[in-house]
Amino acid sequence: MNTFNTSLKSKITDIKTLQQHLETARLKGKKTVFTNGCFDLIHLGHVDYLSKARDLGDLLVVGVNTDASVRRLKGQSRPLQDENSRAMVLAAFSFVDYVVLFDEDTPAELIKAVQPDILVKGADYKPENIVGYDTVTAKGGQVVTIEFIEGYSTTNIVKKILNNG
């Protein structure tokens, strides 16, 4: 039985539909913020990061690595949750407007398609080294980094469980 409502599922979209929504938003003068990640186990760090990202603009688009992409990046034991589950959890947040899956190892092509006004990543990156920096800054957009809450990462949570389990 499907227990999720239509408005929640409608936040998870494909690139073509997303582009149409964003074009309408741009015509209304709205700023689009984009970030991406695996978001394997949602924790306080993710909530803080995503809510701060949303505060930078009017719409927050979250690119989520597909299962195949996560395996290539993090190994065969990941992801812990499938891509549809991860996308649905992100879509449940009021501060996330759209979730879009991408299968590549980097979000470079997705960023070109989205054309965000603001690109956000964690402060463990230097802005000029962030994938999509050139795309966003070439059209006058900003690349912003957000500090993480110390001690919160999916990798650390998994290690803690394995060491105590």
Residue pairs with C-beta under 8 A, 6 or more apart in sequence:
4 88
8 88
8 91
8 92
9 88
9 91
11 91
11 96
11 97
11 98
11 99
12 87
12 88
12 91
12 98
12 99
12 100
12 101
13 21
13 98
13 99
13 100
14 100
15 100
15 110
15 113
15 114
18 61
18 98
18 100
18 113
18 114
19 113
19 114
21 98
22 32
22 59
22 61
22 114
22 115
25 32
25 58
25 59
26 32
30 57
30 58
30 59
31 56
31 57
31 58
31 59
31 117
31 118
32 57
32 58
32 59
32 61
32 114
32 115
32 116
32 117
32 118
33 53
33 54
33 56
33 57
33 59
33 60
33 61
33 116
33 117
33 118
33 119
33 120
34 60
34 61
34 62
34 63
34 107
34 111
34 114
34 116
34 118
34 119
34 120
34 132
35 49
35 50
35 53
35 60
35 61
35 62
35 63
35 119
35 120
35 121
36 62
36 63
36 64
36 65
36 102
36 107
36 110
37 46
37 62
37 63
37 64
37 65
38 64
38 65
38 70
38 73
38 74
38 78
38 79
38 86
38 154
39 46
39 62
39 64
39 86
39 89
39 90
40 70
40 78
40 79
40 80
40 81
40 86
40 154
41 80
41 81
41 154
41 157
41 158
42 86
42 89
42 90
43 152
43 153
43 154
43 157
44 149
44 152
45 148
45 149
45 152
45 153
46 152
47 93
48 148
48 149
49 122
49 146
49 148
50 60
50 62
50 90
50 93
50 95
50 96
51 93
51 95
52 146
53 60
53 120
53 144
53 146
54 60
54 95
54 96
54 97
56 118
56 120
56 144
57 117
57 118
59 97
59 98
60 95
60 96
60 97
60 98
61 97
61 98
61 99
61 100
61 114
61 116
62 90
62 96
62 98
62 99
62 100
63 100
63 101
63 102
63 107
63 110
63 111
63 114
64 83
64 86
64 87
64 90
64 99
64 100
64 101
64 102
65 73
65 79
65 83
65 101
65 102
65 103
66 83
66 101
66 102
66 103
67 79
67 82
67 83
68 103
69 102
69 103
69 104
69 105
70 78
70 79
70 83
71 78
71 79
72 105
73 105
79 86
80 154
80 158
81 89
83 101
87 99
87 101
90 96
90 99
91 99
100 110
100 114
102 109
102 110
104 110
106 131
107 131
107 132
108 131
108 132
108 135
111 119
111 131
111 132
111 135
111 136
112 132
112 135
115 135
115 139
116 136
116 141
117 136
117 141
117 142
118 136
118 141
118 142
118 143
118 144
119 130
119 132
119 133
119 136
119 141
119 142
119 143
119 144
120 143
120 144
120 145
120 146
121 130
121 143
121 145
121 146
122 145
122 146
122 147
122 148
123 145
123 146
123 147
123 148
124 148
125 145
126 145
127 133
127 143
127 144
127 145
128 143
130 143
130 145
132 143
133 143
136 142
136 143
137 143
